[in-house]
């Protein structure tokens, strides 16, 4: 797997944008990716130094479709990546803060 198979997309929410000031970035990642794989993928894709990776598995939500059976969103894995103090920032998030 390469870095872009592990990193699915950034998570853009109010809470994740507030954490950018503390050099914490939130990404949706592959469900089977481990913390060392996520760390290596972020460092390779963005050229930064990662201090810590926290992960959480999110269950898919049940959504109403108006008829039986109810639909269900897919489960996914979220990673909160903390960069080191001397690392540069990720430019992807620069204009959003």
Order of alpha helices (4+ residues) and beta strands (2+ residues): alpha-beta-alpha-beta-alpha-beta-beta-beta-beta
